[in-house]
Amino acid sequence: MSKDIILRTEDLKKYFRIKGGRVVKAVDGVSIEVERGKTLGLVGESGCGKSTLGRTIIRIYDPTDGKLILNGKDISGKSSKRFRQDLARSIQMIFQDPYACLDPRMTVTDLIAEGWDLNRNIHLSAAERQEKVVELLKIVGLNEEHAGRFPHEFSGGQRQRIGIARALSMDPELIVCDEPISALDVSIQAQVMNLLLNLQQQKGLSYIFIAHDLSMVRYISDTVAVMYLGSIMEYAPNKELYEHPQHPYTKALFSAIPVADPAAEKRRQRIKLEGEIPSPINAPQGCKFCTRCPLAKPICKEQPPQLKECAPGHLVACHCVNG
């Protein structure tokens, strides 16, 4: 049975030019797929390019090279105002900081309705606009009395719910969740995660869930991609990846996940990586992880590894893993 793929990237790249003519390769040849109604988890250390990839997918950034294919249509070309309006009805984003992404001078009603107000294809009367805002607030666990308030009057968790309502306002098929719980208290994180899962079941949403919390990614994702210095190191179904990680970098990341059993936590061995992460301005010529990898061989410093299948649906970019 063939997969129903809503979004696919092919060798997607996003480079930034900086002073001195140098280039930061924030996203460097990423190829991923998002299945309709499913969640792709994207993990990696801070600065690995996860958020840049998400922002390139929703076209906040224009791709430097490669393809973005949404519902079979290439959306990686030059964008116009009409193109962005049409794209906003298919892809939305939930941002990491639930306060910075909300204009403090706008009421909740205006924040949620902003997409409708700016899209010339959407025509709502004042009554219809208010009714839809209240409906969205109820969906995310807020109520009508919150509609006239300003962002500073809410807690972090409530502000993130407003951000989710704002993303839902355009009835998107795909939502990029850029570390949506990292700025929240632990007690609130589970509530927001469960809200996202319930919305996915009710509306058939597809998610790209970006995070560095590996436990949360395991909880919500169907497929997981591990990213390092702008490239995908490993890519597999959730259960397969967490039970049988192959790449040395993935193994090191997973060894840092806390275990609830104190005795087991004491017995297990943590894999500690030596050295600093190389600069994306001057990444290693071969495997980007070779400067920190305990298994590195001469070929690792000379030739970049390609993603290859080591098990059904399990791809890994490593010269030390047999395909």
Phi, psi and omega in degrees: 000124183285149180281148175266097185268121179274324181221138177221136172249142179235109178050045184287135180228143172222110180249146176241129176274134180236184183302147179083008179076008180281162185233130173265117181268080185291318175233121192232079175081053183265129176236114180223166176226142175241121180279143181299130179078006182242175181238128171260119176271138180236114185237162178158168180293162176302136179088005183278351178107008183299308183293323178297320176299314179299318181288332175287323180297320180270006173070026164295320172253143174277135179297144174283323180197170180091184184234146172241118183240116181247121182050041177081000183248132179287119181245021186266002181280191180296143184253144174247175179299317179296319178301314181295324178294318179293319181294325180298339179274354179248322183232134174228171182226140170254121188271163185293314184266109185287357177255316183296334183274357180248125179295118184294345182269357183253145175285166178301319178302312182291326178295314182290324184274358185302319180298320178292320183294327184271344184266116185288350178272354181250122181236113181232140172285166180301321180291317179296320179300312181293322180296318180292324178297313180297320179298316179293321178299319179293323180299322183265010174092015174250183181222180189299326183293343179281344189298327184267004182271171179253158185307325184292349181272004184242159173283171180301317180295320179293322178295323178292326176296323176295320177298322178292317178299321179297318178294323181287342187301331182267008182051054183286161174269330185230133176237128174269115181261102184268091182046058188289350182242356188294335181267006185256157174298150182303322182295335182269336184303314182296324179298315180292321178298315180294325176298315179298319179294319179296319178296322179297317179292320183288321188250358180067032183288152171251142182235145158250113186255107182265128182197162169249358175274101187293331179293319179293321178297320179295325183291322190255338192269151172263322178230149182229135174244131180258124187246143178212124178049045174086358182235156177274123179269323182208149190207117186198165171302149186311301185299317181299317183291315184288331180270333183224060177296141183246322184285138179304325179292317179298317180298320179293318177299312184292333180291345180271353180289124180295148177251136184293335181275113182301323181293316179294322179298322181289326183283325189287154184257126179276133176271112182258122180277137179265152174085170181266156174291129179299158178286137176293349175283328183223064181288155178304149183294321182268237176291131182294341182266357190297333182287347181237358187275128179287347182255004188304135177245169180306321181297331181296330182275348185252324189232124178294131179285148176263151174295124179226155184277123178254347176201163181307117179077003183250110182252141179217140179254088183202129177290341184268358179250129181281128178279000000 
